[in-house]
C-alpha cells in the first residue's frame, strides 16, 4: 500500500475502492512474475546464452560496484575451478564462499533478466489464459 501511495499520492489512493487497490496490487505482483525463472531456465542462461556471456564480460567493466564485484568473483571462481591462471584483481575466498557465490549468481542473473521481465510476465499470463 505504501508503494502505491508513493506513486499515486495519498489523496488519490483514498479515492480508490478496496477492489481498485486489490487490482493494482495484483498487477504489481503479477508483473514481478517475469523475474521468476525455473532451474532449467537458469541453467540455460548460464550455459548457452551468448547474450548473457557478453553481459558477464561487460559487468566486469561497469561502474556499478556490486555488479562488477559479482562478475569478478564469478570469473575468479570459474577460472580457479577450470584450472586456468587467475587474472585480474585477486579475490579472497573465505569459508563462506558458497554463500557469497550464491549472492553473486543471484545478483547477476537478476540484473540480466530484469530488462525483459515485463515481456516474460506477459508470456506467463498468456500461458495461463483459457482458450
C-alpha positions as MATLAB code, in Angstrom:
seq = 'XXXXXXXXXXXXXXXXXXXXXXXXXXXXXXXXXXXXXXXXXXXXXXXXXXXXXXXXXXXXXXXXXXXXXXXXXXXXXXXXXXXXXXXXXXXXXXXXXXXXXXXXXXXXXXXXXXXXXXXXXXXXXXXXXXX';
ca = [
       0.000    0.000    0.000;
       2.828    2.397    0.810;
       4.355    1.884   -2.629;
       1.042    2.709   -4.297;
       0.802    5.880   -2.195;
       4.282    6.877   -3.315;
       3.225    6.597   -6.953;
      -0.325    7.932   -6.833;
      -0.302   10.106   -3.742;
      -2.333    9.615   -0.566;
      -5.275   11.712   -1.804;
      -5.765    9.614   -4.958;
      -5.364    6.332   -3.078;
      -8.129    7.368   -0.661;
     -10.427    7.852   -3.660;
      -9.914    4.244   -4.785;
     -12.144    1.394   -3.676;
     -10.793   -1.707   -1.980;
     -11.345   -3.575   -5.270;
      -9.335   -0.957   -7.178;
      -6.469   -1.247   -4.703;
      -6.584   -5.039   -4.856;
      -6.367   -4.964   -8.654;
      -3.424   -2.558   -8.540;
      -1.595   -4.834   -6.117;
      -2.365   -7.901   -8.232;
      -0.976   -6.155  -11.326;
       2.196   -5.183   -9.488;
       2.719   -8.673   -8.118;
       1.973  -10.350  -11.437;
       4.415   -8.028  -13.202;
       7.108   -9.386  -10.882;
       6.458  -12.966  -12.027;
       8.599  -12.040  -15.009;
      11.604  -12.195  -12.683;
      10.931  -15.827  -11.728;
      12.951  -18.460  -13.536;
      12.863  -22.214  -13.351;
      16.036  -24.113  -12.542;
      16.155  -25.222  -16.179;
      15.901  -21.613  -17.424;
      18.733  -20.545  -15.111;
      20.929  -23.408  -16.317;
      20.234  -22.498  -19.958;
      21.097  -18.889  -19.224;
      24.429  -19.745  -17.609;
      25.457  -22.423  -20.104;
      24.165  -21.496  -23.522;
      23.117  -17.872  -23.772;
      25.665  -15.798  -25.713;
      23.945  -12.534  -24.791;
      24.327  -13.457  -21.118;
      28.013  -14.273  -21.605;
      28.516  -10.824  -23.149;
      26.653   -9.325  -20.207;
      29.058  -11.034  -17.785;
      32.090   -9.565  -19.536;
      30.602   -6.067  -19.654;
      29.603   -6.393  -15.984;
      33.308   -6.693  -15.126;
      33.865   -3.236  -16.647;
      30.797   -1.451  -15.272;
      30.767    1.408  -12.773;
      28.129   -0.459  -10.743;
      30.267   -1.652   -7.832;
      28.078   -4.591   -6.759;
      27.604   -5.905  -10.283;
      31.313   -5.554  -11.044;
      32.332   -7.345   -7.836;
      29.836  -10.144   -8.513;
      31.133  -10.623  -12.064;
      34.774  -10.580  -10.955;
      34.037  -13.041   -8.145;
      32.334  -15.377  -10.609;
      35.228  -15.079  -13.101;
      37.837  -15.813  -10.436;
      35.896  -18.841   -9.195;
      35.260  -20.082  -12.741;
      38.952  -19.723  -13.649;
      40.006  -21.417  -10.427;
      37.679  -24.380  -10.989;
      38.740  -24.681  -14.634;
      42.420  -24.710  -13.653;
      43.125  -21.514  -15.584;
      45.670  -18.932  -14.497;
      43.921  -16.332  -12.359;
      43.869  -12.853  -13.811;
      42.613   -9.500  -12.602;
      42.319   -8.421   -9.004;
      42.704  -11.357   -6.650;
      39.591  -12.139   -4.651;
      39.763  -13.924   -1.316;
      37.584  -16.995   -0.869;
      36.796  -17.289    2.856;
      34.948  -20.233    4.397;
      31.573  -18.759    3.473;
      32.444  -18.540   -0.239;
      29.405  -20.647   -1.261;
      27.079  -18.075    0.299;
      28.941  -15.270   -1.447;
      28.820  -17.170   -4.727;
      25.061  -17.691   -4.437;
      24.567  -13.985   -3.729;
      26.641  -13.060   -6.773;
      24.922  -15.561   -9.077;
      21.510  -14.254   -7.962;
      22.576  -10.641   -8.486;
      23.975  -11.278  -11.972;
      21.040  -13.414  -13.078;
      18.540  -10.850  -11.785;
      20.321   -7.936  -13.416;
      20.299   -9.714  -16.761;
      16.666  -10.821  -16.779;
      15.283   -7.569  -15.340;
      15.312   -5.827  -18.737;
      12.960   -8.425  -20.258;
      10.842   -9.319  -17.258;
       7.721   -7.376  -18.344;
       7.616   -9.458  -21.545;
       8.145  -12.668  -19.562;
       5.295  -11.673  -17.207;
       3.076  -11.187  -20.248;
       4.054  -14.608  -21.592;
       3.293  -16.116  -18.178;
      -0.146  -14.514  -18.218;
      -0.850  -15.626  -21.775;
       0.173  -19.193  -20.981;
      -2.463  -19.265  -18.219;
      -5.239  -17.907  -20.443;
      -8.149  -20.205  -21.008;
      -8.765  -20.733  -24.700;
];
